[in-house]
Every structure is written in C-alpha cells, then in structure tokens.
Amino acid sequence: MTPFWREVYGSLPAHVRERYLSEFVAAERWELTIGSLIEVWTRAKKATRDVFQTLNFAK
C-alpha cells in the first residue's frame, strides 16, 4: 500500500481493519489508475501540441 492508504488503514480500530482491507486495496488501485491516466493524457496532449508547433500550424 502507498503511505497514505497505509496510514488511513492503520488509523482504523484493529477489530475492523480486516473487514475494510479489500476496500483500501481497491481504492489505492483506482487512485493509481487514475493517476496513470492523467499522466498519459498530459503526455499525449504535450506531444500533440509539440507536433503542431513544429509544423507551425498552431500559433
């Protein structure tokens, strides 16, 4: 788990931690997936912009 989710998980009372472990793992997976998608989108947007600037289409 990432430090954030580990800290949140650790802040739960011991008797409920196991009940919510799968929820935390799923939330972390979503967070990492969304972060990756944002990174890919940002790189694609920059690459597209650079191509058009190189071709002198966009000013």
MILO-178074 format. One record per atom (N, C-alpha, C): residue number from 0; residue in three letters; atom name; x, z negated, y. Coordinates in Angstrom, 1 decimal, padded with zeros to 4 digits, m for minus. Example, Ala and Ser with C-alpha at 12.3 -4.5 7.8 and 13.67 -1.06 7.14 Angstrom:
2
{0; 'ALA'; 'N'; {013.2; m007.8; m005.7}};
{0; 'ALA'; 'CA'; {012.3; m007.8; m004.5}};
{0; 'ALA'; 'C'; {013.2; m007.8; m003.3}};
{1; 'SER'; 'N'; {012.8; m007.1; m002.2}};
{1; 'SER'; 'CA'; {013.7; m007.1; m001.1}};
{1; 'SER'; 'C'; {012.9; m007.9; 000.0}};
end
This chain:
59
{0; 'MET'; 'N'; {000.8; 000.0; m001.2}};
{0; 'MET'; 'CA'; {000.0; 000.0; 000.0}};
{0; 'MET'; 'C'; {000.9; 000.0; 001.2}};
{1; 'THR'; 'N'; {000.3; 000.6; 002.3}};
{1; 'THR'; 'CA'; {001.0; 000.5; 003.6}};
{1; 'THR'; 'C'; {001.0; m000.9; 004.1}};
{2; 'PRO'; 'N'; {001.9; m001.2; 005.0}};
{2; 'PRO'; 'CA'; {001.9; m002.6; 005.6}};
{2; 'PRO'; 'C'; {000.6; m003.1; 006.2}};
{3; 'PHE'; 'N'; {m000.1; m002.2; 006.8}};
{3; 'PHE'; 'CA'; {m001.4; m002.5; 007.4}};
{3; 'PHE'; 'C'; {m002.4; m003.0; 006.4}};
{4; 'TRP'; 'N'; {m002.6; m002.2; 005.3}};
{4; 'TRP'; 'CA'; {m003.5; m002.5; 004.3}};
{4; 'TRP'; 'C'; {m003.1; m003.7; 003.5}};
{5; 'ARG'; 'N'; {m001.8; m003.8; 003.3}};
{5; 'ARG'; 'CA'; {m001.3; m005.0; 002.5}};
{5; 'ARG'; 'C'; {m001.6; m006.3; 003.3}};
{6; 'GLU'; 'N'; {m001.5; m006.2; 004.6}};
{6; 'GLU'; 'CA'; {m001.8; m007.4; 005.4}};
{6; 'GLU'; 'C'; {m003.2; m007.7; 005.4}};
{7; 'VAL'; 'N'; {m004.1; m006.7; 005.5}};
{7; 'VAL'; 'CA'; {m005.5; m006.9; 005.5}};
{7; 'VAL'; 'C'; {m005.9; m007.5; 004.1}};
{8; 'TYR'; 'N'; {m005.4; m006.9; 003.1}};
{8; 'TYR'; 'CA'; {m005.7; m007.3; 001.7}};
{8; 'TYR'; 'C'; {m005.3; m008.8; 001.5}};
{9; 'GLY'; 'N'; {m004.1; m009.1; 002.1}};
{9; 'GLY'; 'CA'; {m003.6; m010.5; 001.9}};
{9; 'GLY'; 'C'; {m004.4; m011.5; 002.7}};
{10; 'SER'; 'N'; {m005.1; m011.0; 003.8}};
{10; 'SER'; 'CA'; {m005.9; m011.9; 004.6}};
{10; 'SER'; 'C'; {m007.2; m012.3; 003.9}};
{11; 'LEU'; 'N'; {m007.6; m011.6; 002.9}};
{11; 'LEU'; 'CA'; {m008.8; m011.9; 002.2}};
{11; 'LEU'; 'C'; {m008.7; m013.2; 001.4}};
{12; 'PRO'; 'N'; {m009.7; m013.9; 001.2}};
{12; 'PRO'; 'CA'; {m009.6; m015.1; 000.3}};
{12; 'PRO'; 'C'; {m009.3; m014.6; m001.1}};
{13; 'ALA'; 'N'; {m008.5; m015.4; m001.8}};
{13; 'ALA'; 'CA'; {m008.0; m015.0; m003.2}};
{13; 'ALA'; 'C'; {m009.1; m014.6; m004.1}};
{14; 'HIS'; 'N'; {m010.2; m015.3; m004.1}};
{14; 'HIS'; 'CA'; {m011.3; m015.1; m005.0}};
{14; 'HIS'; 'C'; {m012.0; m013.7; m004.9}};
{15; 'VAL'; 'N'; {m011.8; m013.0; m003.7}};
{15; 'VAL'; 'CA'; {m012.5; m011.7; m003.5}};
{15; 'VAL'; 'C'; {m011.5; m010.6; m003.5}};
{16; 'ARG'; 'N'; {m010.2; m010.8; m003.6}};
{16; 'ARG'; 'CA'; {m009.2; m009.7; m003.4}};
{16; 'ARG'; 'C'; {m009.4; m008.7; m004.5}};
{17; 'GLU'; 'N'; {m009.5; m009.1; m005.7}};
{17; 'GLU'; 'CA'; {m009.6; m008.1; m006.8}};
{17; 'GLU'; 'C'; {m010.8; m007.2; m006.7}};
{18; 'ARG'; 'N'; {m011.9; m007.8; m006.2}};
{18; 'ARG'; 'CA'; {m013.2; m007.1; m006.0}};
{18; 'ARG'; 'C'; {m013.0; m006.0; m005.0}};
{19; 'TYR'; 'N'; {m012.2; m006.1; m004.0}};
{19; 'TYR'; 'CA'; {m012.1; m005.1; m003.0}};
{19; 'TYR'; 'C'; {m010.8; m004.3; m003.1}};
{20; 'LEU'; 'N'; {m010.0; m004.5; m004.1}};
{20; 'LEU'; 'CA'; {m008.7; m003.8; m004.2}};
{20; 'LEU'; 'C'; {m008.9; m002.3; m004.2}};
{21; 'SER'; 'N'; {m009.9; m001.8; m005.0}};
{21; 'SER'; 'CA'; {m010.1; m000.3; m005.0}};
{21; 'SER'; 'C'; {m010.6; 000.2; m003.7}};
{22; 'GLU'; 'N'; {m011.3; m000.6; m002.9}};
{22; 'GLU'; 'CA'; {m011.8; m000.2; m001.6}};
{22; 'GLU'; 'C'; {m010.6; 000.0; m000.7}};
{23; 'PHE'; 'N'; {m009.7; m000.9; m000.7}};
{23; 'PHE'; 'CA'; {m008.5; m000.8; 000.1}};
{23; 'PHE'; 'C'; {m007.6; 000.4; m000.3}};
{24; 'VAL'; 'N'; {m007.5; 000.6; m001.6}};
{24; 'VAL'; 'CA'; {m006.7; 001.8; m002.0}};
{24; 'VAL'; 'C'; {m007.3; 003.1; m001.6}};
{25; 'ALA'; 'N'; {m008.7; 003.2; m001.7}};
{25; 'ALA'; 'CA'; {m009.4; 004.4; m001.2}};
{25; 'ALA'; 'C'; {m009.3; 004.6; 000.3}};
{26; 'ALA'; 'N'; {m009.4; 003.5; 001.0}};
{26; 'ALA'; 'CA'; {m009.3; 003.6; 002.5}};
{26; 'ALA'; 'C'; {m007.9; 004.0; 002.9}};
{27; 'GLU'; 'N'; {m006.9; 003.5; 002.2}};
{27; 'GLU'; 'CA'; {m005.5; 003.9; 002.5}};
{27; 'GLU'; 'C'; {m005.3; 005.4; 002.2}};
{28; 'ARG'; 'N'; {m005.9; 005.9; 001.1}};
{28; 'ARG'; 'CA'; {m005.8; 007.3; 000.7}};
{28; 'ARG'; 'C'; {m006.4; 008.1; 001.7}};
{29; 'TRP'; 'N'; {m007.6; 007.8; 002.2}};
{29; 'TRP'; 'CA'; {m008.3; 008.5; 003.3}};
{29; 'TRP'; 'C'; {m007.4; 008.6; 004.5}};
{30; 'GLU'; 'N'; {m006.9; 007.4; 004.9}};
{30; 'GLU'; 'CA'; {m006.1; 007.3; 006.1}};
{30; 'GLU'; 'C'; {m004.9; 008.3; 006.0}};
{31; 'LEU'; 'N'; {m004.2; 008.3; 004.9}};
{31; 'LEU'; 'CA'; {m003.0; 009.1; 004.7}};
{31; 'LEU'; 'C'; {m003.4; 010.6; 004.7}};
{32; 'THR'; 'N'; {m004.5; 010.9; 004.1}};
{32; 'THR'; 'CA'; {m005.0; 012.3; 004.0}};
{32; 'THR'; 'C'; {m005.4; 012.8; 005.4}};
{33; 'ILE'; 'N'; {m006.1; 012.0; 006.1}};
{33; 'ILE'; 'CA'; {m006.5; 012.4; 007.5}};
{33; 'ILE'; 'C'; {m005.2; 012.6; 008.4}};
{34; 'GLY'; 'N'; {m004.3; 011.7; 008.2}};
{34; 'GLY'; 'CA'; {m003.0; 011.8; 009.0}};
{34; 'GLY'; 'C'; {m002.3; 013.1; 008.7}};
{35; 'SER'; 'N'; {m002.3; 013.4; 007.4}};
{35; 'SER'; 'CA'; {m001.6; 014.7; 007.0}};
{35; 'SER'; 'C'; {m002.3; 015.9; 007.5}};
{36; 'LEU'; 'N'; {m003.6; 015.9; 007.5}};
{36; 'LEU'; 'CA'; {m004.4; 017.0; 008.0}};
{36; 'LEU'; 'C'; {m004.2; 017.2; 009.5}};
{37; 'ILE'; 'N'; {m004.1; 016.1; 010.2}};
{37; 'ILE'; 'CA'; {m003.8; 016.1; 011.7}};
{37; 'ILE'; 'C'; {m002.4; 016.7; 011.9}};
{38; 'GLU'; 'N'; {m001.5; 016.3; 011.1}};
{38; 'GLU'; 'CA'; {m000.1; 016.8; 011.2}};
{38; 'GLU'; 'C'; {m000.1; 018.3; 011.0}};
{39; 'VAL'; 'N'; {m000.7; 018.8; 009.9}};
{39; 'VAL'; 'CA'; {m000.8; 020.2; 009.6}};
{39; 'VAL'; 'C'; {m001.4; 021.0; 010.7}};
{40; 'TRP'; 'N'; {m002.6; 020.5; 011.2}};
{40; 'TRP'; 'CA'; {m003.3; 021.2; 012.3}};
{40; 'TRP'; 'C'; {m002.4; 021.3; 013.5}};
{41; 'THR'; 'N'; {m001.7; 020.2; 013.9}};
{41; 'THR'; 'CA'; {m000.8; 020.2; 015.0}};
{41; 'THR'; 'C'; {000.3; 021.2; 014.9}};
{42; 'ARG'; 'N'; {000.9; 021.3; 013.7}};
{42; 'ARG'; 'CA'; {002.0; 022.2; 013.5}};
{42; 'ARG'; 'C'; {001.5; 023.7; 013.5}};
{43; 'ALA'; 'N'; {000.3; 023.9; 012.9}};
{43; 'ALA'; 'CA'; {m000.3; 025.3; 012.9}};
{43; 'ALA'; 'C'; {m000.6; 025.7; 014.3}};
{44; 'LYS'; 'N'; {m001.2; 024.8; 015.1}};
{44; 'LYS'; 'CA'; {m001.5; 025.1; 016.5}};
{44; 'LYS'; 'C'; {m000.3; 025.4; 017.3}};
{45; 'LYS'; 'N'; {000.8; 024.7; 017.1}};
{45; 'LYS'; 'CA'; {002.0; 024.9; 017.8}};
{45; 'LYS'; 'C'; {002.6; 026.2; 017.4}};
{46; 'ALA'; 'N'; {002.6; 026.5; 016.1}};
{46; 'ALA'; 'CA'; {003.2; 027.8; 015.6}};
{46; 'ALA'; 'C'; {002.4; 029.0; 016.2}};
{47; 'THR'; 'N'; {001.1; 028.9; 016.2}};
{47; 'THR'; 'CA'; {000.3; 029.9; 016.8}};
{47; 'THR'; 'C'; {000.6; 030.1; 018.2}};
{48; 'ARG'; 'N'; {000.7; 029.1; 019.0}};
{48; 'ARG'; 'CA'; {001.0; 029.1; 020.4}};
{48; 'ARG'; 'C'; {002.3; 029.8; 020.6}};
{49; 'ASP'; 'N'; {003.3; 029.4; 019.8}};
{49; 'ASP'; 'CA'; {004.7; 029.9; 020.0}};
{49; 'ASP'; 'C'; {004.7; 031.4; 019.7}};
{50; 'VAL'; 'N'; {003.9; 031.9; 018.7}};
{50; 'VAL'; 'CA'; {003.9; 033.3; 018.4}};
{50; 'VAL'; 'C'; {003.3; 034.1; 019.5}};
{51; 'PHE'; 'N'; {002.2; 033.6; 020.1}};
{51; 'PHE'; 'CA'; {001.6; 034.3; 021.2}};
{51; 'PHE'; 'C'; {002.5; 034.3; 022.5}};
{52; 'GLN'; 'N'; {003.2; 033.2; 022.7}};
{52; 'GLN'; 'CA'; {004.1; 033.1; 023.8}};
{52; 'GLN'; 'C'; {005.2; 034.0; 023.7}};
{53; 'THR'; 'N'; {005.7; 034.1; 022.4}};
{53; 'THR'; 'CA'; {006.9; 035.0; 022.1}};
{53; 'THR'; 'C'; {006.4; 036.5; 022.4}};
{54; 'LEU'; 'N'; {005.2; 036.8; 022.0}};
{54; 'LEU'; 'CA'; {004.7; 038.1; 022.1}};
{54; 'LEU'; 'C'; {004.2; 038.4; 023.6}};
{55; 'ASN'; 'N'; {004.2; 037.4; 024.4}};
{55; 'ASN'; 'CA'; {003.8; 037.4; 025.8}};
{55; 'ASN'; 'C'; {002.4; 037.8; 025.9}};
{56; 'PHE'; 'N'; {001.5; 037.3; 025.0}};
{56; 'PHE'; 'CA'; {000.1; 037.5; 025.1}};
{56; 'PHE'; 'C'; {m000.5; 036.4; 025.9}};
{57; 'ALA'; 'N'; {000.0; 035.2; 025.8}};
{57; 'ALA'; 'CA'; {m000.6; 034.1; 026.5}};
{57; 'ALA'; 'C'; {000.3; 033.7; 027.7}};
{58; 'LYS'; 'N'; {m000.3; 033.5; 028.8}};
{58; 'LYS'; 'CA'; {000.5; 033.1; 030.0}};
{58; 'LYS'; 'C'; {m000.1; 031.8; 030.6}};
end
